[in-house]
């Protein structure tokens, strides 16, 4: 299979680490508000909250081989065989609030969520980062994913072909559940691989 390091090395990890440092401070400051304008104390100021962003600890939060990407697609945690992780140009982050992992910033920031997203977009722009769609600002759907501009690989790339082939092996031959969303969206792309599998002689026993 094609290697994940085929592209030139990037500074994605350094950029996301700096982004995480900035956002940790911005997010913590946002939750440390003083008295409200009406003179009543802000309940959030009674107990300071610390927010810390960092690089995800799992292997999949960093670079991925075609086989690893195919496994994610089969598991329904990814919907593409050409993502920026495969070019080592993306990183996923985690957010901890007072030391506990949280995946729900909207709940954490409440009425300040819009302001939080502005801070997030500003930090992305500062470090030249994009969301999972390759666009600016907060990426609804895969919020803690950050990548470099033009990071996704072409669908004609050998790594994509290897990923598609492995996905079909896992799901159409190996018995793993199919990712119906992925298959419906990429029906034409997957057809040659499905046809090749269906053309294979069926094993017989006895």
N, C-alpha and C positions, 0 to 999 in steps of 0.2 A: 504493500500500500504506500501511497505517497506520504512523505514526511511532513510533519507540522512545521519544521524549520526551513522549508524551501524559500520562504521570503527573507529579505534582509532583516537583520535584527532590528527591533524597535525599542523605543523608550516608553512603551505603554505602562509598564509597571511603575516606573519612576513618576510618571505624570499622574497616575491614579493614586499613588501614595501621597503625593503633594495635595491633590484634590481632597483626599480623605482627611488630611490634617486641617485644611481650611474649613471644610464642611463640619468637622467635629466642633471647631470653635464657633462657627456661625450658628449651628443648630443649638449648641449649649447656651449661647448668649440669647438666642431667641426665646428659650424657655426660662430665662432668668429675668423676667420683667419686674419692674418695680410697682408702686401703687398705681391703681387705675385712675383714669382722669376724673372720676366722680369722687375721688378721695378715699374710696374703700380699698382695702388691701387686695392685691391680686393673689388669689389662692395659690397660684403657681410659684409665687415668691417665698412661700412659707417653707418649702422644701426644695432646695436647689437640685436640679436634675442634670446629670452629665450624659451627653450624647457622644458616642464615639463611632466613627466610621473606620473600617479597615478592609484590607483585601480579604476575600473569602479564603478560608483555610483549605478547602477541598481542592483536589487536583483539577476538577472540572471547572473551577472558577477562573482558571488560567488558560493555558494552551490545551488544545485537544487534537488528538490524531483522528483520522477519518473513522476508525473503528470506534473510538470513544464518542464521537459526534453521532454516529449511527445508533449507538446504544442509547444515547439521550433522546434521539428522535423516536426510537422504538418505545422508550419509557414514557413518552409524552411530555418530557420536560424541555424539548426543543422542537422546532418546526422547520428546520432548514439544514441542508447538507453543505452549505456554503458560507457559514457564519464566520465572523471575525476571529473567534477563538481558534479556528483551524489555521489561521495565518499568524497566530500569536500576536494579535493586535487588539485584543479585548481582555477585560478583567471584570469580574463580578465582585461586588462588595457586600459586607454585612453591616448592620447597624445595631449597636448595643445601647440600651437606655438603662443607666445605673447598673451596668454590667450584664444585663439580660438581653439576649437577642430579640429583636422585634422586626417584623416584616410589614408593619402597618404604620407608616409615617403619618398618614392622614389622621389616625386615632391619636398618635403621640402629640402632634402639633395642633390639632383641633382648629380653632379659628385662625391660627397662625400658619396653617398649611399653605395658603397661597403665597405668603411671604417666604416660607421655607423653599418653595419651588423656585421663586425668584433668585434666592441665594444659590440654589443648586445650579440654575441656568447660568448665573454669572460666573461661578467657579468652573463650569464646563467650558465657557468661552475663554476664560483666563488661560486654561491649559490646553485648549484646542481639542476638546473631546466631544464625542457625539453619543447619542443614545442608541438603543439597539436597532432602531430604524435608520441609523445613519444621519439623524437629524439633530437639530439643536434642542436644548431644554429637556424637561422632565419626560421620560418615556413610559407612558402608561402601558402596562402589560409585562414589562421586564425592567422595573424601575431602577434596580441597583446594578445594571449592566452599563459599562462605559467602553467605548472603542475609539480608535483613531479614524479620521476621515478616510473615506473610500477603502475601508478595511475588508469588506466582504470579497470573497474570491469568485471568479467567474464560474458559471455553471458548466463550462467546458473544461475546467481544470481537472487534472487527473485525481486530485484529492476528493473532488466532488463525486466523480465516477466511483471511486473506491468506497466512499460513504454510502452512496445509493446501493451499490452492490451488497455491501455488508448489511444495510437495513433490510433488503429483500431476503437475504440469507437468514437473518434473525426472525423475521416475521412471517415470511411465506414458506420457509423451509424449516426453521428452527422452532416454530410453535409459539413464539412470543406474540402478544396482542399487537394488532396493527394500529398504527396511528392514523385513524380515519381522516382527521383534518389535514394531515400532511399529504396523504394519498389523494384526497379529493382535489386539493389545491395544485398538486404537481402530477396530475394523471398522465399527461403527455410525456413528461420527463421520465417517469417511472415505467412506462409501458414496455420499452425494450427489455428492461431487467425482469419484469414480471413475465413477459412472453418467453424469455430464455429459461426461466425457472419452470414454467408450465410445460415447456418442450422437453425437459429432462425425463428420461425413462423413470417410471415409478418403480421403486424397489418392491420385490415380492418375497414372500417367505413360504416355507413348506415345500 
